[in-house]
Amino acid sequence: MPTRRAVTGRSREPRARFAEELRLLRTAHGHSLRQLGDRLGWDWSLFGKMEKGETVGGPEVVQALDVHYGTPGLLLALWELAVSDKTQFKERYRRYMALEADAVSLWHFAVSVLPGLLQTPAYAREVLSAGGLKGEALDQQVEARMGRRELLAGEDAPQFRTILSEAVLRTTLRDPQGWGQQLEYLLELGERDDVTLQVAPFSAGLHGLTNADVMFLRLPDGRTVAYAENGYRGELIEDSVTVERLQRAYDSVRDLALSSAESRRFILRILEEVRASP
């Protein structure tokens, strides 16, 4: 299995970091700008402008570069940081996303909203719209979020576990068809060997993670960091004592959650309810 490519340790400014990674990948593969343009079907001058930081391009060209270089999700994650540098992302979240792209395993707990890595386009659009995005900015962020799902694709994908509060599955989209497609996608993911999906039902009662989504990242150097988020703010947590305390709370929730098989049946029942409703 190839080593996951680190995204930290060079330029800290997101736009410059993105341009730097593009240059490094191209030169490492021995391509000229013209050769790259010929291979991918874009004007070579676009790649030159992207490497100079004059433009960041669109998500479709960045995704094509990820496929070409064999870096699933890496460039799209950096692109999202670059285009969002002056908008909704704060420094700690930008750092979190960079660490996420480098993680060797991830485990997550969701209070009321599905994590971006598990969202369908319809779900992502409604969530991002509720956050105030619209127009072209909304379209770009939906495409970027869909691109980030590539993190869980391919032979080099990290192991991923998520525990979904029942509230996540009871908070539907306005569009029943879109909601049904989201539930189908969860069932599809739950069949993969590298994805573990569990549901924490309401009957599990109160626990230590009732008021925040938490994502844990195991990094290549063996460290574990956490990102805790509620509806108003998020916090990257790197202090080992605090991370360990959160992990103990997570383990308690995992013990209360349904098994993977039971969780699948639970989601399937909700999907059947959606299909049966007028």
Sequence and secondary structure as in RCSB ss.txt:
>XXXX:A:sequence
MPTRRAVTGRSREPRARFAEELRLLRTAHGHSLRQLGDRLGWDWSLFGKMEKGETVGGPEVVQALDVHYGTPGLL
LALWELAVSDKTQFKERYRRYMALEADAVSLWHFAVSVLPGLLQTPAYAREVLSAGGLKGEALDQQVEARMGRRE
LLAGEDAPQFRTILSEAVLRTTLRDPQGWGQQLEYLLELGERDDVTLQVAPFSAGLHGLTNADVMFLRLPDGRTV
AYAENGYRGELIEDSVTVERLQRAYDSVRDLALSSAESRRFILRILEEVRASP
>XXXX:A:secstr
        SS  SHHHHHHHHHHHHHHHTT  HHHHHHHHTS HHHHHHHHHTS    HHHHHHHHHHHT TTHH
HHHHHHHHTTTTT  HHHHHHHHHHHH SEEEEEESSS  GGG  HHHHHHHHHHTT  HHHHHHHHHHHHHHGG
GG STT  EEEEEEEHHHHHS  SSHHHHHHHHHHHHHHHTSTTEEEEEE GGG   TTTT EEEEEE TTS EE
EEEE SS EEEE  HHHHHHHHHHHHHHHHHS  HHHHHHHHHHHHHHHHH  
